[in-house]
Amino acid sequence: MIVFANRLGKIDAKGVDIKKILRSRLPERLAGRLPSPLVELAVGVTVAGIFVLLRVAMTPLTGDRAPYAFVFLSIVIASVIAGWRSGLLALLIGQGLVWTLIAEGAFGAANPQNARLGGLIIATISQAIILFIITLYQREVEKGLRERERRLDLIDQARREIDHRTKNNFQTVLSLVQLQASREKDASVQGALTKVADRIAAISVATERLTMLGDELGTVRLRDHLCELCAQLERGLARGEVTVECDMADVTASADTAIHLAIIVNELVTNALKHAFGDGGTGRVQVSSRMIDGGLEIEVSDNGSGMKKKSPSAGTGLGRTLVENFARHLNASHETVSTDGGTTHRILIPQLH
């Protein structure tokens, strides 16, 4: 919901860019480069001239029949492109040119003056009504779009407030756990609380990143999301000359999938950084992925000492349980291979959502 609301300020639920629609007419698009009245004048004159010339070119074939037909088209096109003022210019210029070149010219001389004048008046009234309807419709559409934009801005403000409160709640819980850990005298309890604090911090980071990533509604670019998480883990937990490398496929996934994967990667990378190399060691933790038949395989590997029985890195505690549970949520399989030369975890998601 937070991710969805985050993007509503720019795009509505159907992917329509409201601000782009409001700037769809030429004067708004060229604002800052050319004065709007100049653009409206240029559009009105140009469109009217083109359609009148086209009508004059057809006069040898049609005579003076329906002389104002193309003026109707020029009014509609000019109004859509540059607004009602441009449409009004197209009306006035088009009617004047057609009256001069066709109705009063050689092709219209055979008709009585009253008939020609009556045709001009009827056509002009009809065109004015059409221009009025187009203008009224455009204003109502713009009014509705502005109201929608106002409401979406309110939603975006509410989303920002929710994000802020959510972040504060995470920090409050994290501070309480860390405070309790600092007061514990039992080393095992203190270590357990520290691990809980690390996981809370990882979920907080994952949630915060979701509000900033993704080009489409409800989707997240996994490369940006997980590689940023790996970079933060390296800065916070890497000791000695241990590095964390990330090479993810450029794919997108839903927000829920991204959070589950972030927690899995956090557990595996954190475990490797804390236990695979010892104090002051050197090595590398690598996170990579590849697409397999519509699914995604994520591999987290290290070149450390491997997992040994009864060691903290054996993967039989809460961390292992969390990885298995979140993998199950994704209908994914989890395979672990560990030797003296390092440990490799493979998470295979059969269908990426």
N, C-alpha and C positions, 0 to 999 in steps of 0.2 A: 504493500500500500504506500509506503514512504517513497519507494522508487517511482511508482506510478504518478504520485502527486508531484514529485520533483520535476517531471517533464511536462506537466499540464500547463505550466506557465507559458510555454512556448508552443505546445502542440495539443490539440484536443484529442479526444478518445479515438477519432478516426484518422489521426495523423495529419490534420489540416493545420498549416501554419497560419494562425489568425493575423499576425502582424504583416505577413507577406500579402495576405488578401487585402488588408486595409491600404497597402501601398501598391496595389496592382495597377492602378491607372498611371499613365505616363507622367503627369505632372509631379506626383508623389515620388515616383522612382527617380526622376531627374532633379528633385529638390536639392538645392545646394550647388548644382552645376548650371541650371538655367532657371530663370524666373517662371513660375507657373503660368502667368498670363501669356507669356511668349510661347510656351509649349501648347497651350490651349488654342492660341491663334494659329500657330503653324499647323496643328492637326486639323482644325476646322477648315482652313483654306485648302490644304493639300487634299484632304479626303473629298471635299466638295468639287474641287477642280478635276480630280481623277474621274469621278463618276459622271460629271457633266461632259467631259471630253469623250468618255466611253459612250454616253447617250448620243452625242453629236455624231460620232463615228457610225452609229447605227441608223441615223436619220435617213440616209438614202434607201434603206431597206424598209423602215417602219413609218416614214413620214412623220407627221406630228401626233401620231397616236401615243397615248400615255406618256407625255413628255416629262412628267415629274416623277416617274416610277423610280428612277435611280437616285433621286434626291432623298426619297424615303430611306434607301439603303445607306446613303452617306450620313444621314442624321443618326441612325442607329449605331453605325460603326464609330463615328466621331464621339458620340456620347459614351460608349463603352470604353473607348481608349482614353479619353481625356476629360470626360465629364460633360455636364449639361451646357456649359458655356460654349464648348467646342461644338456640341450638337446644334446649338442655336446659330452659331456662325455658319455651319454647314447648311442649315435651313435657309438663311438669308442669302448667302452667296449662291447656293444651288438654285434657288427659285429665281434670283435675278438673272443668272446666266442662262438658265433654260428659257425664261421669258424673252430674253434678248436674242438668243441664238436660234431658238426653235419656234416658240409660240408667235413671236412677232416677226420672225424671219420669213424667208421665201416659202418654207414648208407650212407655215401657219397662216399665210396671207389669204388663203381660200376660205378660212373660217371667219364668221362675223366677229367683230370686236367684243361684243357683249359675251359671246360664247367663250372666247379666249380668256377674258377677264374673269368670268364665272369659274372656269376651270382652275385658274390661278388661286382664286379665293378658297374654293373647296379644298384644293390640294394643300394650301397653306394651313388651313384650319385642321385638317387631318394630321398633318405633320406636327403641328404644335401640340395636339392631343397626344400623339405618340411620344414626343419629347417629354411632355409632362409626366406621362405614365412611367417612362424609363427613369426619369429623375426621381420620382417618388419611390419607385422600387429600389433604386440604388441607395437612397437615404435610409430606407427601412432596413435594408441588409446591413449597411454600415452601423446603424444604431444597434441592431441585434448582435453584430460581431463585437462591437465595443463593450456591450453589456456582458457578453460572454468572456471577453478578455478581462474585464473588471472582476468577474467572479473567479476566474482562473488565477488572477493575481492574489485574491483572498485565499484561495486554496494553497497557493505556493507559500504565502506568509504563514498559514497554519502548518504546512509541512515543515518549514524552517523551525518553527517553534517546537514541533514534535521532535525533530532531529536534535535540537538543542537540549530538550528535556531528556531524551533518550540517552544522549551522550553523558549528561550530568548524572543520570541514574546509574549508568555503567561505572562512572568514576566513583560514585558514592559506594557502590557495592565493592568495587575493587579496593578502595581505601579501607573499608571495614575488614575485608579479608586479610589485606596486608598488615593492618594494625594487629589483628588477632594472631597472625603468624609471628610478628615480632615479639609478642608477649608470651608465646609458647616456649616452655623449657624443654619439652619432649621433641627431640630432633626429628623423629618420624612424623609427628603431627605437624611440626613446622614445615617439613618438606612437602607434605600433602597439601597444606594450605597454600604454599607457594605455587604448586602446580595448578591448583584451582585458580589462583590469581592470574597465572599466565594464560589459562584458557579463557577467562573472562576478558582479559585484554585482547586476545586474538579475536574473539567474537565481536568485541567493540570495534576493532579495526575493520573487520570484514563488513560490519553493518555500515560504518561510516563511509567506507569506500563505495558502497553500492549507491549512495546518493550522488556520486560524482561521475560514475562510469556508465557506459552504454549509450549507443546511438539510437536505439529504438526503445519503445515503451516496454518496461518489464524485462529487458535483456541486459546482460553484462558481458563485456569483453574479458574472457578468462585470462588472456595474456597479460593485460594491464592489471587485473585484479589480483591474480596469484603471484605475479612477479613483484608487485609492490609489497605484498605480504612477505615474500621471501627476503626482500631487501630490508624490511623492518626487523625481521628475525635475525638477520646477519648483524645489523647494527646493535641490536640489543643483547644477543646471546653468544655470538661467536667469540671464542677465546683463541689466543695464540694467532696462528696464521691460517685459520680455517675460513673458507669462503663458501658462499652459497650462490650457485649459478641457476638461472632459470631460463628455459627455452620452451615456451608453450606455443602450441598451435594457435593461429589467429582465428578463433571461433567464439561464438557467443552462446550464452546459456541463460536460463531463467534465473531470477534473483535467488530463489530457494536452492537451486542446484549450485549456484556460486557460493552461497553460505556454507552448504554441506561440504563442498570441495575445499573451501578455505579452512574449515575446522580440521578436516582430514590432513591436509598439507601442513597445517600448523603443528599438529600432533607429531607427524613423522619427522618434519625438519627439526622441531624443538628437541625431540628425543635424540636425533643424530648429533645435534650440536652439543648437547649436554653430556652424552655418554659414549659417543663413538671414538673420540680422539684423546680423551684425558686432558689434564691441565697443561696448557702451553703447547699442545700438539699442533700438527699441521695436517691439512687435508682439504677435502672438497665434498660438499653436499650438492647434488645436482637434481633439479626438478625439471622434468621434460614431459612432453605428451606427443601423441600422434593419433590421427584419425584412423579408425578401423571399421569399415563396413557401416558407416553411419553412427558408430559409437566413438568413444574417446578412451584411450588408455593413458593414464598418468603414471609416471615412474618417478619415485623418490629414492635416490641411491646415494651411498657414501662410500668412501674408501678407507673407513676406519677399521677398528679391531674386530668388528663383527659382534653379534649378540651371543652372550654366553649364559648358560644356565645360572639362575639365581642372581644375575646382574640386573641393575636398574634398567638396562636396555633390552631385556629379554622379551618385552612386549606382552607380559601376562597380566598387567595391572589395568588401571583405569584408562590409560591411554589406548591400550590395545582394544579395550571394550568400546571406547568412543569411536575409534576408527571403524570397527566392525559394524557398530550400530548405524553410523552415518552412511557407510557403504551400502548397508541393507536398504536404507531409505532411497538410495539411488538405483536399487536393483543391480548393484555392482558386485563384482568379485574382488577379493583381496588376496594377493599371493605374496609371500615373503620368502626370500632366499638370502641366507646369511652364511658367510665363510670368514676365515681369518683375514681376507682381503677386503671385507666390507659387507654392507647389507643393502639389498634392493627390495623395495616394496612396489608392487604393481597393482593399480586400481583400474579395472576394466569396466567401463560404463557402456552397456550394450546399446542404449539409445539415449542420446543427449537431448535434453529438453530445455 
